[in-house]
């Protein structure tokens, strides 16, 4: 039975990998389809050639990384996980420290092995196509800060959950669920205040035409806006973005400085209207609630099998370690996780349509389309993604669908080309 379970693990890992490869190939081939008339002019001829070349390079590079990752996973399943688990047991009898050693070893090793590829992606590919603004100093500093945060936050949360399991056995799940839920809520409230400043500088938008226009929009839409923050995204990339974070009085709108550099006041107002739409439609709260429910279900299912000897015998381990059982469970749960992810992405795309509609109703729909077209061009985003790839992976609707939906609301305001 243990041998059958091990084969099942290999089947799930391989099937998931091949499924991802097929989708990536379909999406890459789709890029060479004719551009729909509604998207004409998003790219100039020169920019379009650059887009195609960028996607070719990125696809080939992604292919290399995915195959290496798949090979590394198979290596870990065929003795790697058990070897590190055995070393952890040899070093300490504490289940908490064993879990920290296990995940710390693999986490650090994976990060170190991925770093050369990440460096190439950042300083060669992104540099070549005009995206990268990161310096070596910023890159190294970011890496060190990420390690510290992973050790403090991730290690602390892991230690607490393993301790709960040692104390309560299979009944640990409900207390772990409560702990993770509390942590998620705190992160939703304070992420932009506590974590973001470790990596980026956030400053209130200065008085002027833009601030007045944004404040007027907030007032008209009933959005209690204390301040609008500008984040120095340009220290790392030329890509522009904006996001809404927080709940209640802790809510915050953050605009990238690159957005201000390339977009007009009317376009930025439409972007803010979209973010306010997420707030007014309670998308952040709905997403948080669904995440909490999903976490509870996963923890409960894990509690049903964590003590089963088969979970550990499948990998050839003589120890019934919580962390090793978690690895096996997450692999076996992966088909369900994929389906859940598809559902959440579908919901997210619905939310984006709703926020777009809100923006089109409360700002200039034509300016919003212009902003979306500009963002697509600046980021070299796909114009003709494959429907299957969108269905599985996209959290935002493709540009064509967004423009068509906005046109239904904005009517004559929206111009093509």
LODREN-409896 format. One line per field, with one value per residue (C-alpha): x negated, y, z; residue number from 1; residue in one letter; chain. Coordinates in Angstrom, 1 decimal, decimal comma. Example, Ala and Ser with C-alpha at 12.3 -4.5 7.8 and 13.67 -1.06 7.14 Angstrom:
px <- [-12,3 | -13,7]
py <- [-4,5 | -1,1]
pz <- [7,8 | 7,1]
num <- [1 | 2]
residuo <- [A | S]
cadena <- [A | A]
//
This chain:
px <- [0,0 | -2,9 | -4,4 | -1,1 | -0,9 | -4,4 | -3,5 | -0,4 | -2,6 | -4,8 | -1,7 | -0,3 | -3,6 | -4,2 | -0,7 | -0,7 | -4,0 | -2,9 | 0,4 | -1,4 | -3,8 | -0,9 | 0,9 | -2,4 | -3,0 | 0,6 | 0,4 | -3,0 | -1,7 | 1,4 | -0,9 | -1,5 | 2,3 | 3,5 | 4,2 | 8,0 | 9,2 | 10,2 | 6,6 | 5,0 | 2,6 | 1,8 | -1,7 | -3,5 | -5,1 | -8,5 | -7,0 | -5,1 | -8,4 | -9,9 | -7,0 | -7,3 | -11,0 | -10,5 | -7,9 | -10,2 | -13,1 | -10,8 | -9,2 | -12,5 | -13,9 | -10,7 | -10,9 | -14,4 | -13,5 | -10,3 | -12,2 | -15,0 | -12,4 | -10,6 | -13,9 | -14,7 | -11,3 | -11,7 | -15,1 | -13,7 | -10,9 | -13,4 | -15,3 | -16,0 | -13,1 | -13,8 | -17,6 | -17,0 | -14,3 | -16,8 | -19,4 | -16,9 | -16,0 | -19,7 | -20,3 | -17,4 | -14,5 | -12,3 | -9,5 | -9,5 | -13,2 | -13,0 | -10,4 | -12,4 | -15,5 | -13,6 | -11,8 | -14,7 | -17,1 | -14,9 | -13,8 | -17,3 | -18,7 | -15,9 | -16,4 | -20,2 | -19,8 | -17,2 | -19,2 | -21,5 | -18,4 | -16,7 | -19,8 | -19,8 | -16,1 | -16,5 | -19,9 | -19,9 | -16,4 | -14,6 | -17,7 | -17,7 | -14,0 | -14,1 | -12,3 | -15,0 | -16,0 | -17,3 | -20,8 | -23,0 | -22,8 | -19,0 | -18,9 | -21,1 | -19,4 | -16,0 | -17,3 | -18,6 | -15,4 | -13,3 | -15,4 | -14,9 | -11,2 | -10,8 | -12,7 | -10,9 | -7,3 | -7,3 | -9,5 | -7,4 | -4,1 | -5,4 | -6,8 | -3,5 | -1,5 | -3,9 | -3,7 | 0,1 | -0,1 | -2,5 | -0,1 | 3,3 | 2,5 | 5,0 | 7,2 | 4,6 | 6,4 | 9,0 | 6,5 | 4,1 | 7,0 | 7,7 | 4,1 | 3,6 | 6,9 | 5,8 | 2,4 | 4,1 | 6,4 | 3,4 | 1,5 | 4,5 | 4,7 | 1,0 | -0,9 | -1,2 | -2,2 | -4,7 | -6,1 | -6,1 | -8,3 | -11,0 | -11,4 | -9,9 | -9,3 | -5,7 | -5,0 | -1,6 | -0,7 | -1,6 | 1,1 | 1,9 | 4,1 | 3,8 | 4,5 | 7,5 | 8,9 | 8,4 | 9,9 | 12,9 | 13,4 | 13,1 | 15,7 | 18,1 | 17,9 | 18,2 | 14,7 | 13,3 | 9,8 | 7,3 | 4,4 | 3,1 | -0,4 | -3,0 | -5,4 | -8,9 | -8,4 | -10,9 | -13,8 | -13,3 | -11,3 | -9,7 | -6,4 | -3,5 | -0,8 | 1,6 | 3,3 | 5,8 | 5,0 | 6,4 | 9,8 | 11,9 | 9,9 | 6,7 | 7,5 | 5,0 | 4,7 | 1,1 | 0,0 | -3,4 | -5,5 | -5,9 | -2,2 | -2,4 | -5,3 | -3,5 | 0,2 | 2,4 | 4,4 | 7,6 | 6,1 | 4,9 | 8,3 | 9,8 | 7,2 | 8,2 | 11,8 | 11,1 | 9,4 | 12,2 | 14,6 | 12,8 | 13,5 | 17,1 | 17,8 | 16,1 | 13,8 | 10,9 | 13,2 | 14,8 | 11,4 | 10,2 | 13,3 | 12,9 | 9,3 | 10,1 | 12,7 | 10,3 | 7,5 | 9,9 | 10,9 | 7,3 | 6,2 | 9,1 | 8,4 | 4,7 | 5,6 | 7,5 | 4,3 | 1,4 | 1,1 | 1,3 | -1,9 | -1,3 | -2,0 | -5,6 | -6,2 | -5,4 | -8,6 | -10,6 | -10,8 | -10,8 | -9,8 | -6,2 | -7,2 | -4,6 | -6,6 | -7,1 | -3,4 | -2,6 | -4,7 | -3,0 | 0,4 | -0,1 | -1,2 | 1,8 | 4,1 | 2,7 | 5,5 | 8,0 | 5,8 | 5,6 | 9,4 | 9,7 | 7,2 | 9,1 | 12,3 | 10,5 | 9,1 | 12,5 | 13,9 | 11,0 | 11,7 | 15,4 | 14,2 | 12,0 | 15,0 | 17,1 | 14,3 | 14,0 | 17,7 | 17,6 | 14,7 | 16,4 | 19,5 | 17,7 | 14,8 | 14,0 | 14,5 | 12,4 | 9,5 | 9,7 | 9,4 | 6,5 | 4,8 | 5,3 | 3,8 | 0,8 | 0,2 | 0,4 | -2,1 | -4,5 | -4,5 | -4,7 | -1,6 | 0,1 | 2,8 | 4,1 | 3,7 | 5,0 | 8,5 | 7,4 | 4,4 | 6,6 | 9,1 | 6,5 | 4,0 | 5,4 | 6,5 | 7,4 | 9,4 | 7,5 | 7,4 | 9,8 | 12,5 | 12,0 | 12,3 | 15,4 | 17,0 | 16,1 | 17,5 | 20,9 | 20,9 | 19,0 | 20,6 | 19,4 | 16,8 | 14,6 | 12,5 | 10,6 | 7,0]
py <- [0,0 | 2,4 | 1,6 | 2,4 | 5,7 | 6,6 | 5,9 | 8,1 | 10,9 | 10,6 | 10,6 | 13,7 | 15,6 | 14,5 | 15,2 | 18,7 | 19,5 | 18,3 | 20,1 | 23,3 | 22,7 | 22,1 | 25,3 | 27,3 | 26,0 | 26,7 | 30,2 | 30,9 | 29,8 | 32,0 | 35,0 | 34,8 | 35,1 | 38,2 | 41,1 | 41,8 | 45,0 | 46,3 | 46,1 | 47,7 | 50,4 | 49,1 | 48,3 | 50,3 | 48,1 | 48,4 | 47,8 | 44,7 | 43,2 | 43,9 | 42,2 | 39,1 | 38,8 | 39,3 | 36,6 | 34,2 | 34,8 | 34,5 | 31,3 | 29,6 | 30,7 | 29,6 | 26,3 | 25,7 | 26,6 | 24,5 | 21,4 | 21,9 | 22,4 | 19,2 | 17,3 | 18,6 | 17,7 | 14,1 | 14,0 | 15,1 | 12,5 | 9,8 | 10,2 | 13,9 | 14,6 | 11,5 | 12,3 | 15,8 | 14,5 | 11,9 | 14,6 | 16,7 | 13,8 | 13,2 | 16,8 | 17,2 | 15,4 | 18,5 | 18,2 | 22,0 | 22,3 | 19,3 | 21,1 | 24,3 | 22,4 | 20,5 | 23,5 | 25,9 | 23,6 | 23,2 | 26,8 | 28,1 | 25,6 | 26,3 | 30,0 | 29,7 | 27,4 | 29,8 | 32,9 | 32,6 | 32,2 | 35,1 | 37,2 | 36,3 | 37,1 | 40,5 | 41,7 | 40,2 | 39,6 | 42,5 | 44,7 | 43,9 | 44,8 | 48,0 | 46,8 | 46,5 | 49,4 | 47,3 | 47,8 | 45,1 | 46,7 | 46,7 | 43,1 | 41,8 | 43,9 | 42,6 | 39,0 | 39,4 | 41,1 | 38,3 | 35,7 | 37,4 | 37,8 | 34,2 | 33,1 | 35,3 | 35,2 | 31,9 | 30,1 | 31,5 | 30,5 | 27,0 | 26,5 | 27,4 | 25,0 | 22,1 | 22,8 | 22,6 | 19,3 | 17,9 | 19,1 | 18,2 | 15,5 | 15,4 | 17,9 | 20,6 | 21,8 | 24,0 | 25,9 | 26,2 | 27,5 | 30,1 | 31,1 | 31,4 | 33,3 | 35,8 | 36,1 | 36,7 | 39,3 | 41,2 | 41,0 | 42,4 | 45,3 | 46,1 | 44,8 | 48,1 | 49,8 | 47,2 | 45,1 | 47,3 | 50,0 | 47,4 | 47,3 | 50,5 | 54,1 | 55,3 | 59,0 | 60,9 | 62,4 | 66,1 | 68,8 | 69,7 | 69,0 | 65,2 | 65,0 | 67,3 | 65,2 | 62,0 | 63,5 | 64,7 | 61,1 | 59,7 | 62,1 | 61,4 | 57,7 | 57,7 | 56,4 | 57,8 | 58,5 | 59,7 | 59,8 | 58,5 | 57,0 | 56,9 | 54,0 | 54,2 | 51,2 | 52,8 | 51,7 | 48,2 | 48,3 | 50,5 | 48,5 | 50,6 | 49,4 | 50,5 | 48,5 | 48,7 | 47,1 | 47,0 | 46,9 | 49,6 | 52,5 | 50,8 | 50,8 | 52,4 | 53,3 | 53,0 | 54,2 | 53,4 | 56,4 | 54,8 | 55,2 | 58,9 | 59,3 | 57,9 | 58,5 | 61,6 | 62,9 | 61,6 | 58,1 | 58,0 | 59,0 | 56,1 | 53,7 | 55,0 | 54,5 | 50,9 | 50,4 | 52,1 | 49,8 | 46,8 | 48,5 | 49,4 | 45,8 | 44,4 | 42,3 | 42,3 | 41,1 | 38,4 | 37,1 | 37,0 | 35,0 | 32,5 | 32,1 | 31,4 | 28,8 | 27,1 | 27,0 | 25,4 | 22,7 | 21,9 | 21,8 | 19,5 | 17,1 | 17,1 | 16,2 | 13,1 | 11,6 | 13,2 | 10,2 | 7,5 | 5,5 | 5,2 | 8,9 | 8,3 | 4,8 | 6,1 | 8,1 | 5,4 | 7,2 | 5,4 | 8,6 | 10,0 | 13,6 | 16,3 | 18,2 | 15,1 | 14,3 | 17,8 | 17,5 | 14,2 | 15,6 | 18,8 | 16,7 | 14,4 | 17,4 | 19,2 | 18,2 | 19,7 | 22,7 | 23,2 | 23,1 | 25,5 | 27,9 | 27,9 | 28,8 | 31,6 | 33,0 | 32,9 | 34,8 | 37,3 | 38,0 | 38,6 | 41,1 | 42,9 | 43,2 | 44,7 | 47,1 | 48,1 | 48,8 | 50,9 | 52,9 | 53,4 | 54,6 | 57,0 | 58,2 | 58,6 | 55,2 | 56,3 | 57,4 | 54,1 | 52,2 | 54,4 | 53,6 | 49,9 | 50,0 | 52,0 | 49,6 | 46,6 | 48,3 | 49,3 | 45,8 | 44,0 | 42,0 | 39,4 | 40,6 | 37,2 | 34,8 | 31,3 | 30,8 | 27,7 | 29,5 | 32,4 | 30,0 | 28,3 | 31,1 | 34,6 | 36,5 | 39,5 | 39,3 | 39,7 | 43,2 | 42,6 | 41,3 | 44,3 | 46,8 | 45,2 | 45,2 | 48,9 | 49,9 | 48,5 | 50,9 | 53,9 | 53,8 | 56,7 | 57,8 | 54,8 | 55,1 | 52,4 | 52,6]
pz <- [0,0 | 0,8 | -2,6 | -4,3 | -2,4 | -3,5 | -7,1 | -6,7 | -5,4 | -8,5 | -10,7 | -9,1 | -9,3 | -12,9 | -14,0 | -12,5 | -14,2 | -17,6 | -17,3 | -16,6 | -19,6 | -22,0 | -20,9 | -21,2 | -24,7 | -25,8 | -24,4 | -26,1 | -29,5 | -29,0 | -28,9 | -32,6 | -33,4 | -35,2 | -32,8 | -32,5 | -34,0 | -30,6 | -29,5 | -32,5 | -31,5 | -28,1 | -29,4 | -32,1 | -34,7 | -32,9 | -29,5 | -30,8 | -32,1 | -28,7 | -27,0 | -29,2 | -28,6 | -24,8 | -24,7 | -26,6 | -24,3 | -21,2 | -22,4 | -23,1 | -19,7 | -17,9 | -19,6 | -18,3 | -14,7 | -14,7 | -15,9 | -13,3 | -10,6 | -11,6 | -11,6 | -8,1 | -6,8 | -8,1 | -6,4 | -3,1 | -3,3 | -4,0 | -0,8 | -0,3 | 2,0 | 4,1 | 4,3 | 5,7 | 8,0 | 9,4 | 9,9 | 11,8 | 14,1 | 14,7 | 15,7 | 18,1 | 19,7 | 19,6 | 17,0 | 16,7 | 16,0 | 13,7 | 11,6 | 11,6 | 10,4 | 7,8 | 6,2 | 6,9 | 5,0 | 2,0 | 2,0 | 2,1 | -0,4 | -2,8 | -2,6 | -3,0 | -6,0 | -7,6 | -7,0 | -10,1 | -12,3 | -10,6 | -11,0 | -14,7 | -15,1 | -13,3 | -14,5 | -18,0 | -19,3 | -17,6 | -18,1 | -21,8 | -22,3 | -20,2 | -17,0 | -14,4 | -12,2 | -9,3 | -8,2 | -6,7 | -3,3 | -3,4 | -4,6 | -1,9 | 0,8 | -0,3 | -0,2 | 3,3 | 4,6 | 3,0 | 4,8 | 8,1 | 7,6 | 6,6 | 9,7 | 12,1 | 10,7 | 8,9 | 11,5 | 14,3 | 12,8 | 12,0 | 15,5 | 17,0 | 14,8 | 15,4 | 19,1 | 18,9 | 17,1 | 19,8 | 22,5 | 21,0 | 18,3 | 15,5 | 17,3 | 16,6 | 13,4 | 15,0 | 17,1 | 14,2 | 12,1 | 14,6 | 14,8 | 11,0 | 10,7 | 13,3 | 11,6 | 8,2 | 9,6 | 11,2 | 8,0 | 6,1 | 8,5 | 9,0 | 6,0 | 4,3 | 7,5 | 8,9 | 6,0 | 3,0 | 4,7 | 5,1 | 1,3 | -0,1 | 0,9 | 1,0 | 1,1 | 1,0 | -2,3 | -2,4 | -2,7 | -6,3 | -9,2 | -8,9 | -5,2 | -5,6 | -8,4 | -6,4 | -3,2 | -5,2 | -6,5 | -3,0 | -1,7 | -4,6 | -4,1 | -0,3 | 0,2 | 3,5 | 2,3 | 4,9 | 2,6 | -0,8 | -0,7 | -3,4 | -3,3 | -4,9 | -7,2 | -9,7 | -7,5 | -8,8 | -12,0 | -14,7 | -14,3 | -13,0 | -10,6 | -7,9 | -5,1 | -2,3 | 1,0 | 4,6 | 6,2 | 7,9 | 9,2 | 8,2 | 4,4 | 2,2 | -1,5 | -2,9 | -6,3 | -7,8 | -8,7 | -12,2 | -12,6 | -12,0 | -14,4 | -17,4 | -16,9 | -17,0 | -14,1 | -15,7 | -16,2 | -12,6 | -11,4 | -13,3 | -11,7 | -8,2 | -9,1 | -9,9 | -6,5 | -4,7 | -6,6 | -4,9 | -1,5 | -2,2 | -3,4 | -0,4 | -2,5 | 0,1 | 2,8 | 0,6 | -0,5 | 3,2 | 4,3 | 1,5 | 2,3 | 6,0 | 5,0 | 2,6 | 5,3 | 7,8 | 5,3 | 4,5 | 8,1 | 9,0 | 6,1 | 7,1 | 10,7 | 9,4 | 7,8 | 9,6 | 12,0 | 9,3 | 9,0 | 5,2 | 4,9 | 6,0 | 4,7 | 1,2 | 1,2 | 3,0 | 6,4 | 9,7 | 11,5 | 11,7 | 11,4 | 11,2 | 8,6 | 6,4 | 6,6 | 5,6 | 2,4 | 1,4 | 2,2 | 0,1 | -2,9 | -2,6 | -2,1 | -5,2 | -7,6 | -5,2 | -4,7 | -8,5 | -8,8 | -5,8 | -7,4 | -10,6 | -8,7 | -6,8 | -10,1 | -11,7 | -8,7 | -8,9 | -12,6 | -11,7 | -9,0 | -11,6 | -13,9 | -11,1 | -10,1 | -13,8 | -14,0 | -10,8 | -12,3 | -15,6 | -13,8 | -11,5 | -13,7 | -17,4 | -19,1 | -22,0 | -19,8 | -18,0 | -21,3 | -22,3 | -18,9 | -19,4 | -22,9 | -21,7 | -18,8 | -21,2 | -23,5 | -20,8 | -19,2 | -22,5 | -21,5 | -23,7 | -26,1 | -27,2 | -24,2 | -24,7 | -23,1 | -21,2 | -19,8 | -18,8 | -17,2 | -15,0 | -14,3 | -14,8 | -11,7 | -14,0 | -17,2 | -20,5 | -21,9 | -24,7 | -22,3 | -20,0 | -22,7 | -24,2 | -20,7 | -20,1 | -23,6 | -22,5 | -19,6 | -21,0 | -24,5 | -26,7 | -24,1 | -25,1 | -28,2 | -29,9 | -31,1]
num <- [1 | 2 | 3 | 4 | 5 | 6 | 7 | 8 | 9 | 10 | 11 | 12 | 13 | 14 | 15 | 16 | 17 | 18 | 19 | 20 | 21 | 22 | 23 | 24 | 25 | 26 | 27 | 28 | 29 | 30 | 31 | 32 | 33 | 34 | 35 | 36 | 37 | 38 | 39 | 40 | 41 | 42 | 43 | 44 | 45 | 46 | 47 | 48 | 49 | 50 | 51 | 52 | 53 | 54 | 55 | 56 | 57 | 58 | 59 | 60 | 61 | 62 | 63 | 64 | 65 | 66 | 67 | 68 | 69 | 70 | 71 | 72 | 73 | 74 | 75 | 76 | 77 | 78 | 79 | 80 | 81 | 82 | 83 | 84 | 85 | 86 | 87 | 88 | 89 | 90 | 91 | 92 | 93 | 94 | 95 | 96 | 97 | 98 | 99 | 100 | 101 | 102 | 103 | 104 | 105 | 106 | 107 | 108 | 109 | 110 | 111 | 112 | 113 | 114 | 115 | 116 | 117 | 118 | 119 | 120 | 121 | 122 | 123 | 124 | 125 | 126 | 127 | 128 | 129 | 130 | 131 | 132 | 133 | 134 | 135 | 136 | 137 | 138 | 139 | 140 | 141 | 142 | 143 | 144 | 145 | 146 | 147 | 148 | 149 | 150 | 151 | 152 | 153 | 154 | 155 | 156 | 157 | 158 | 159 | 160 | 161 | 162 | 163 | 164 | 165 | 166 | 167 | 168 | 169 | 170 | 171 | 172 | 173 | 174 | 175 | 176 | 177 | 178 | 179 | 180 | 181 | 182 | 183 | 184 | 185 | 186 | 187 | 188 | 189 | 190 | 191 | 192 | 193 | 194 | 195 | 196 | 197 | 198 | 199 | 200 | 201 | 202 | 203 | 204 | 205 | 206 | 207 | 208 | 209 | 210 | 211 | 212 | 213 | 214 | 215 | 216 | 217 | 218 | 219 | 220 | 221 | 222 | 223 | 224 | 225 | 226 | 227 | 228 | 229 | 230 | 231 | 232 | 233 | 234 | 235 | 236 | 237 | 238 | 239 | 240 | 241 | 242 | 243 | 244 | 245 | 246 | 247 | 248 | 249 | 250 | 251 | 252 | 253 | 254 | 255 | 256 | 257 | 258 | 259 | 260 | 261 | 262 | 263 | 264 | 265 | 266 | 267 | 268 | 269 | 270 | 271 | 272 | 273 | 274 | 275 | 276 | 277 | 278 | 279 | 280 | 281 | 282 | 283 | 284 | 285 | 286 | 287 | 288 | 289 | 290 | 291 | 292 | 293 | 294 | 295 | 296 | 297 | 298 | 299 | 300 | 301 | 302 | 303 | 304 | 305 | 306 | 307 | 308 | 309 | 310 | 311 | 312 | 313 | 314 | 315 | 316 | 317 | 318 | 319 | 320 | 321 | 322 | 323 | 324 | 325 | 326 | 327 | 328 | 329 | 330 | 331 | 332 | 333 | 334 | 335 | 336 | 337 | 338 | 339 | 340 | 341 | 342 | 343 | 344 | 345 | 346 | 347 | 348 | 349 | 350 | 351 | 352 | 353 | 354 | 355 | 356 | 357 | 358 | 359 | 360 | 361 | 362 | 363 | 364 | 365 | 366 | 367 | 368 | 369 | 370 | 371 | 372 | 373 | 374 | 375 | 376 | 377 | 378 | 379 | 380 | 381 | 382 | 383 | 384 | 385 | 386 | 387 | 388 | 389 | 390 | 391 | 392 | 393 | 394 | 395 | 396 | 397 | 398 | 399 | 400 | 401 | 402 | 403 | 404 | 405 | 406 | 407 | 408 | 409 | 410 | 411 | 412 | 413 | 414 | 415 | 416 | 417]
residuo <- [X | X | X | X | X | X | X | X | X | X | X | X | X | X | X | X | X | X | X | X | X | X | X | X | X | X | X | X | X | X | X | X | X | X | X | X | X | X | X | X | X | X | X | X | X | X | X | X | X | X | X | X | X | X | X | X | X | X | X | X | X | X | X | X | X | X | X | X | X | X | X | X | X | X | X | X | X | X | X | X | X | X | X | X | X | X | X | X | X | X | X | X | X | X | X | X | X | X | X | X | X | X | X | X | X | X | X | X | X | X | X | X | X | X | X | X | X | X | X | X | X | X | X | X | X | X | X | X | X | X | X | X | X | X | X | X | X | X | X | X | X | X | X | X | X | X | X | X | X | X | X | X | X | X | X | X | X | X | X | X | X | X | X | X | X | X | X | X | X | X | X | X | X | X | X | X | X | X | X | X | X | X | X | X | X | X | X | X | X | X | X | X | X | X | X | X | X | X | X | X | X | X | X | X | X | X | X | X | X | X | X | X | X | X | X | X | X | X | X | X | X | X | X | X | X | X | X | X | X | X | X | X | X | X | X | X | X | X | X | X | X | X | X | X | X | X | X | X | X | X | X | X | X | X | X | X | X | X | X | X | X | X | X | X | X | X | X | X | X | X | X | X | X | X | X | X | X | X | X | X | X | X | X | X | X | X | X | X | X | X | X | X | X | X | X | X | X | X | X | X | X | X | X | X | X | X | X | X | X | X | X | X | X | X | X | X | X | X | X | X | X | X | X | X | X | X | X | X | X | X | X | X | X | X | X | X | X | X | X | X | X | X | X | X | X | X | X | X | X | X | X | X | X | X | X | X | X | X | X | X | X | X | X | X | X | X | X | X | X | X | X | X | X | X | X | X | X | X | X | X | X | X | X | X | X | X | X | X | X | X | X | X | X | X | X | X | X | X | X | X | X | X | X | X | X | X | X | X | X | X | X | X | X | X | X | X | X]
cadena <- [A | A | A | A | A | A | A | A | A | A | A | A | A | A | A | A | A | A | A | A | A | A | A | A | A | A | A | A | A | A | A | A | A | A | A | A | A | A | A | A | A | A | A | A | A | A | A | A | A | A | A | A | A | A | A | A | A | A | A | A | A | A | A | A | A | A | A | A | A | A | A | A | A | A | A | A | A | A | A | A | A | A | A | A | A | A | A | A | A | A | A | A | A | A | A | A | A | A | A | A | A | A | A | A | A | A | A | A | A | A | A | A | A | A | A | A | A | A | A | A | A | A | A | A | A | A | A | A | A | A | A | A | A | A | A | A | A | A | A | A | A | A | A | A | A | A | A | A | A | A | A | A | A | A | A | A | A | A | A | A | A | A | A | A | A | A | A | A | A | A | A | A | A | A | A | A | A | A | A | A | A | A | A | A | A | A | A | A | A | A | A | A | A | A | A | A | A | A | A | A | A | A | A | A | A | A | A | A | A | A | A | A | A | A | A | A | A | A | A | A | A | A | A | A | A | A | A | A | A | A | A | A | A | A | A | A | A | A | A | A | A | A | A | A | A | A | A | A | A | A | A | A | A | A | A | A | A | A | A | A | A | A | A | A | A | A | A | A | A | A | A | A | A | A | A | A | A | A | A | A | A | A | A | A | A | A | A | A | A | A | A | A | A | A | A | A | A | A | A | A | A | A | A | A | A | A | A | A | A | A | A | A | A | A | A | A | A | A | A | A | A | A | A | A | A | A | A | A | A | A | A | A | A | A | A | A | A | A | A | A | A | A | A | A | A | A | A | A | A | A | A | A | A | A | A | A | A | A | A | A | A | A | A | A | A | A | A | A | A | A | A | A | A | A | A | A | A | A | A | A | A | A | A | A | A | A | A | A | A | A | A | A | A | A | A | A | A | A | A | A | A | A | A | A | A | A | A | A | A | A | A | A | A | A | A | A | A]
//
